[in-house]
Amino acid sequence: MTIPYPSSQPMSAITPVVPPSGASRPRLTFLGTGYLGATYAICFAELGYEVIGFDVDAEKIAKLAGGEVPFHEPGLDELLRRNLAAGRLRFSTDIAETAHFGDVHFICVGTPQRADGMSADLSYVEASVTGLAQNLDRRALIVGKSTVPVGTAEWIEQLVDKHADSQLGVEVAYSPEFLQEGFAVEDVLRPNRIVVGVKSEWANSMLYSAHKGVFDLAATEDREVPLVVTDFATAELVKVAANAFLATKISFINAMAEVCEASGGDVTQLARAIGYDPRIGNRFLQAGVGFGGGCLPKDIRAFQARAQELGAGEALRFLHEVDLINLRRRNRVLQLAAELLDRRYGPAGPDLSGTRIAVLGATFKPNSDDVRDAPSLAVAAQLAKAGADVRVYDPQGMENARRAQPDLTYSPDMIEAVRDADLVCVLTEWSDFRNADPEALARVVAGRRVVDGRNCLDSTLWVQAGWEYRGMGRP
Ligand code: UDX
């Protein structure tokens, strides 16, 4: 009887193979130098690999090649400049050069939500795989890394069969990433696990060599990075399942916040108390305006759409509820604003005309300049739509926020944003806001009213300074 590959073999059983380029370590390419691809390209060069980052966007490539990271990620600029200088890292818009260079090609392009529904748009994956396959001139491994619907790796194989020379023996694998914005460098250099979906021993071995730098770094620090070798479908599902779990955890505590609001409980204490149970854990249990960003919202929607296509839609129906709970939290800020400003909350929301509101925070979380699906910016737009004169300030996200919501008014700093405000809404928990002095802010506002949309302020201090304070899910 033959055991289907992969079997659950120990790491020591992986036989090393010589990369097709003949180099001692596989040469790596990352196609798509957005957040994911650029971070991986830079970090893998840091681990000692020879790397090319490829993109069709010449402007992005010119910036990266010039030593400038086009987004905010702590620690990444320095690694970029160091590895460019060391000659291990290059950026290119030339697909033929990229195809010729690499042994292992990682597909890192975006898979956004489709404009016409909840499913993922795979057109960038298709374009990059096709372009690469057509230009390959020797054996290589193509690895999907972008978050994709289950079944995509099989489809990539079909694309490769169609567009690459069949004599070359090009293979496909899938290896999800789990990087969190703001911690991306650590997440790539020191991941808490590596998952690979492979169909052959050669692919497994190549991927192992492509990650050996990560395992070696762990060994020097007396750590171990667990490796899960599995099939395509499982590897693809691991990523969306992990994000669905995290989103569910956040919506769970936000649902508890709703019940606390109705019953007079305090969700922050509730979260602390249940979080002490190690089976529950206290991480991702912060109630507030909910989750946003480029991953969780789109991933839970695409997961539902894919399950529906597969006839397993019922199994993920709860994710629809997770999404609704999340979106309801944004309205809660409007309710609290209406309450504090003594405005009636009608069927079309409150009328906030004649009021001035400071919104502190525009990014979907602190230590990032990313405003994609940011609850803070969505609430700012809703407050403005309700008639309020809204002033937005964010330490890193101003440029992106202006592009996403050009009609809002932006202030150059926190004090200017809150000056003459009737209400201050803290919607992203930047440390500048958490540590702001409520006495100092009290001196410049028109009314001492604050909505703490992330339960990140010390309510006692604010109340002592004369503020009327409202948190999320708190009495
Ligand atoms: C997420 C996953 O964490 C990561 O593993 C995956 O690879 C990509 O998606 P990221 O989008 O960077 O990463 O953000 P994350 O830190 O997970 O936060 C997501 C959102 O949830 C943020 O808006 C954050 O403010 C919110 N959140 C997080 C809460 O509202 N409460 C919490 O307790 C935790």
Boltz pocket constraint, residues with backbone or C-beta under 6 A from the ligand:
constraints:
  - pocket:
      binder: B
      contacts: [[A, 177], [A, 178], [A, 179], [A, 180], [A, 181], [A, 182], [A, 243], [A, 246], [A, 250], [A, 283], [A, 284], [A, 285], [A, 286], [A, 287], [A, 288], [A, 289], [A, 290], [A, 291], [A, 292], [A, 293], [A, 294], [A, 295], [A, 296], [A, 364], [A, 365]]
      max_distance: 6.0
